[in-house]
Amino acid sequence: MAIQHAYTLNPITALAHYRRAEGAGKFELLLVGEGAFLKIYEVESSNLIAQCRVFNSQTVHGIAVQGEEGSGDGLISIWGGRSFTLLDDIDLANIISSDVSSLVSNEKVAPDWLLACAISPFNASGGCIFITAHSVALHVLPLDGSKQMSVRRLSSPSRSILYSANIVWTSESSIMVAAGTVFGEIEIIALKMSITDSTESSEVLFTFTGHEGSIFGVQISPEITGPDGQLTRLLASCSDDRTIRLWDLSPLNSHPKDPPPAKELLKDTGFGGVVPDSQGIFSDKLCIATGMGGHASRIWQVKFVTPRNPELEKATRVNVISFGEDSTVQQWALDGWSKGPSENSTRDGLGLEKLTLKPKATLTHIQEFSHHTGKHIWSSSLLATGQLRSRLATGGADGAVSVFDILLDGQQVEQEIGQVAHDSPADELPESHRHARSWIKSLDDLIEPLPPAAIAQEPVEDPVEPVEEPAVQQAPVVAGSKDENPEDSSKSKKKKKKKKKPAVAPKDAFNKYALVGSNKVLFTTNFGRVVVQSNTSTDPWLELSLPAGSESDLKSYSVVTGIPDHGIAILAGANGKVFMHSPSRGIKQIANLKHKVAGLFYIPRPGHDTLLVLATLLGSSGASVITLRPASLEKVTVQSINLPPAFVVTSAGEVSDLIILGSRNGKIAVYNLDAGASEQMVDIDDNFKCRDAITSVIRVPDSLETPGHFVVTSRDGTYAILLAFVNPLDAEALVLLKLVHQASLPFGPMIEGAAYCDESLIVNGFRSTTFIVWNETEQREICRVDCGGAHRSYVYSLLPQNGGTFFAYTKASKLHIHEQYHPSHNVLKTGGHGREIKTCAVSPDQLFIATAAEDTNIRIWDYDDAHDEVDGDRLQCYLTLRKHSAGVQHLQWAASSESSHYLFSGGGCEEFYVWAIMAAPGKKGLGAVCEATLDDLSEDRDLRIMGFDVHATSNPVEIGLAKSPSMYLIAIAFSDSTIRAYWYTQAYGFEKFGHGRYTSSCITQIKVLISEESGSMILTASTDGHLATWGMDGDDDDDDDDDVGLTNFSVTKRIKVHQSAILSLDTLPIGPDGFLIATGGDDNAVSLTYLSSDEFALRLAVPSAHAAAVSGLSFVTHSHDSADQTGIFRICTVGGDQKVKSWAFKVMAELEQGRFKISELVWQEQEVGDKTTTNVADAAGLASIAGGCGHTHCLVYGNGMEIFDA
């Protein structure tokens, strides 16, 4: 069977907006380059509507669309490497209608690597211009009536080696090129040509220096109005020095008659050294601004953001957006740009005296957008959608495509407060509410200040008492009056007194917040005032009155909690009185707890007609549960409960009629109010570990059909899902809490809360000074606010409609409110790892795929081979596991039970974990618990686990070494050439029973081989090109006291199968005691070895199977003919040459003394279709997946993933 492409999840390397004509379906499309494919998405619906292979093997690097703002009224250029092709609107329509699935026949090859392209916006027949990596311009014209093209090479004044380029058409026959060189220079080149004849001219207009590294990105701005009122252009550049620079190109408007003297164009390497004075002064005068510090790593590209229709009578506002290796987008504003003639200046050939800056402009950082994981944003497309608003699409190394709005200067659409009904449909929201809005209010903006008489009654700060200091001793007076006695003079010195400081008048300030609606806030002040937000933006905020005699109860100290669904707030102060605010009755006292109230916690109980509020008390070992009936608001009962010793309540929730309390030290207490409010005896899963305060307890919605489950979040950066159920058979532990999932989040560690929106789990918390709302189910960020950090009063609400957020907080003594009715960005295409994938494993039932990458994360996927890729993604990520601190080297699955699996992971720093994968509530329905950690570590813990193998056994006779059922034999190879063997059981953990040491060569692969006749052995592959077998029944090791009783493994047989390191290995049992061993090496060879009992009997090799090292291989299919005792076996391989190949070989067997034995191995001739090209760069390996209808899939992983039908 020929190898055929099935699915791709690769870095997104090209993006372009395309606007179809009105009436042609969805108006706005996004063209996406992923691998060798062009994919087309509808922006509004996020649907993939078509895809087409563009090149045979080359990855798409760029897409350009003719027409202003991608209007789609002409050509589309697609290029990558040296390959390119041109499409028209008819070709695109055929792709969308699925009439065309491949454009490979239209692929053209240029003489050099292509960096940039621009299509003429003036004339449909003007063609396009390409710039190559050696600064050569190619003019490509499509020929009428055919798919043929004419390619003309234009003269170039420079042959610099380029890293980046940008092209702008300035007229129908002239272009301007900005070229960023490897040596840190930027050349501005003017090209003129004629379409009708071959006349052309070119010259270098400017050569800018100043960057201290290679130029990674350049862009020329559209025409803008400068501060002098003249039309001009700017140039933006970014470099390996992690700076962004803006350059003034206004001398182009002066049209100098003569080019700059040759000495002014002298070049240097850009990495230091002496720069000629003329060139240095020239660049310094034209560099108007420099920005740095926004990105944490290198910057790959920059783009300009300007008003859609700039006003010609005043200077154009200019923003720059930059795209970095840190996978973030940073927005910058150009401030202070001005030009004027310098004093006593002399005019040179370019009129540079007009460019002296007064003062020098600055690039001010506005905001950051972080919508990708891992590293690198490789592509972007910007489309103006309003006068001050643009839509930005970004593609990252994680394979995701995100779309979000950029507002010029970061301005909000509307600054005034305005509430919108949260149940309004998305299409009914005003345009101003489709974007995040923020506003800042001081306390005086919201309520009238207290009169001076009232302030005078407030306690004031104690004045500082004067401090008497001893007088400084003076030297005796030598010259002076004769009547003057030095001693009297000294005694007459008075002691100095410190001036008395005036009393500081107290000032009111925001204190605590509570929600009385999903986007309606109530707050208290330090003076004990209570204020609630009005229902409309035109009405003032309302100050509420406390009951008579309690006006001072909330002064200086207050705690509040809100019940948004009922518009209720509960308030308490230092004297123990508890108040309730309701819209209909104002503030009423509902209880007096006689102690200072430490905290108030609302406990939601869906399906009940009562409301519960837990009040914890300072200086008391108990707490009170206040029960309210919202219908009457007067029937209040208070029930006391006793807390465990040193149990400080930080959160509360309810599940299955049990009250769950979380504490400051990560402990959990359970109460049953229906059973007298007594504390229940609880048996908590040993795997549940919480190292900091539990900040929320959230019941899993009944709609997920998982009764008894609840979620807890913690300030150790994790959240967990537990199952609570009552055990009537155990009198000592009435309530069992079973852990079904616990995971770390990509931000934190201050995780403050969680909520469910539909079927998605939404968590919120702080990372450094930023507040983040995260969709854990979909693995994407919803909201990000730079609020200053977690140590402040705040309140947060998840708006149920469209996944919006409401966040109110105190910063610099002012109330800040951030409100958005949609997530911060739209995900057109979900991604995966943002770093190189190092290992992959397929579960025994073929349902799940586990991958691990250099980002140290483990992802668990489901692959739907029956799914049509045009309708969505076949690969769906179910879980992301974050625990490893170093790179993961190997993964392996093992069956645990009918409903769960074990996943074993190992990598750097000797980290080895056992994960229990099981069913859990939620949209994806999968949970993971780290069940065990290997603690048998070296003294320095600096070894790397190179590989391991796990063999599950439930029959002790099967291996002869097992001690109990449900055990796992684990053999691990370490980077110091040692191997260790362990037994693992859930009850007892790891038990080491053997070890061994190889030669000085490093072991790269390890397998446990178990046969019916030969028993068990270990097979290893190493960097010396040898396969080795190890006996597992050696002598006990008595040399080291720590190793007493351990079996000392030793090598029994070795065979050299490769000239150097063995990089990949797979085994296949054949017969009662034989194994076929396939290996791929650093010598580009593929080898097949037959192991019978403990003897290497046969070997077959293909010396030059690939043009580079064979990094991955796997057995895929085999067939058996019982008539002549032959079998046909197939393996698939992948190498550093980005080739995927299928190899078939025949196995001939015979019976010898009643035993099955292989007599010959024969390679089969490769057929057409037995090899193909993958767009996965740096392929690390290959895994096989059993598909439906007997098909087998091969998954190639590295910088991305690609699946083939084999």
Buried (B, 14 or more C-beta within 10 A) or exposed (E): BEBEBBBBBBBBBBBBBBBBEEEEEEBBBBBBBBBBBBBBBBBEEBBBBBBBBBBEBBBBBBBBBBBEBBBBBBBBBBBBBBBBBBBBBEBBBBBBEEEBEBBBEBBBEBEBBBBBBBBBBEEBEBBBBBBBBBBBBBBBBBEEEEBEBEBBBBEBBBEBEBBBBBBBBBEEBEBBBBBBBBBBBBBBBBBBBEBEEEEBEBEBBBBBBBBBBBBBBBBBBEBBBBBEEEEBBBBBBBBBBBBBBBBBBBBBEEEEEEBBEEEBBEBBEBBEEEBBEBBBBBBBBBBBBBBEEBBEEBBBBBBBBBBEEBEEEEBBBBBBBBBBBBBBBBBBBBEBBBBEEBEEEEEBBBBBBBBBBEEBBBBBBBBBBBBBBBBBBBBBBBBBBBEBBBBBBBBBBBBBBBBBBBBBBBEBBBEEBBBBEBEBEEEEBEEBBBBBBBBEBEBEEBBEEBEEEEBEEBEEEEEEEEEEEEEEEEEEEEEEEEEEEEEEBBEEEEEEEEEEEEEEEBEBBBBBBBBBBBBBBBBBBBBBBBBBBBEEEEEEBBEBEBEEEBEBBBBBBBBBBBBBBBBBBBBBBBBBBBBBBBEEEBBBBBBEBEBBBBBBBBBBBEEEEEBBBBBBBEEBEEBBBBBBEBEEBEEBEBBEBBBEEEBBBBBBBBBBEBBBBBBBBBBBBBBBBEEEBEBBEBBBBEBBBBEBBBBBBBBBBEEBEBBBBBBBBBBBBBBBBBBBBBEEEEEEBBBBBBBBBBBBBBBBBBBBBBBBBEBBBBBBBBBEEBBBBBBBBBBBBBBBBEBBBBEBBBBBBBBBBBBBBBBBBBBEEBBBBBBBBBBBBBBBBBBBBBBBBBBBBBBEEBEBBBBBBBBBBBBBBBBBBEBEBEEBBBBBBBBBBBBBEBBBBBBBBBBBEEEEBBBBBBBBBBBBBBBBBBEBBBBBEBBBBBBBEBEBBEEEEEBBBBBBBBBBBEEEEBBEBBEEEBBBBBBBBBBBBBBBBBBBBBEEBBEBBBBBBBBEBBBBBBBBBBBEEBBBBBBBBBBBBBBBBBBBEBEEBEEEEEBEEBBBBEBBBBBEBBEBBBBBBBBBEBBEBBBBBBBBBBBBBBBBBBBBBBEBBBBBBBEEBBEEBBBBBBBBBBEEEEEEBBBBBBBBBBBBBBBBBBBBBBBEBEEEEEBBBBEEBEBEEEEEEBBBBBBBBEBBBBBBBBBEEEBBBBBBBBBBBBBBBB
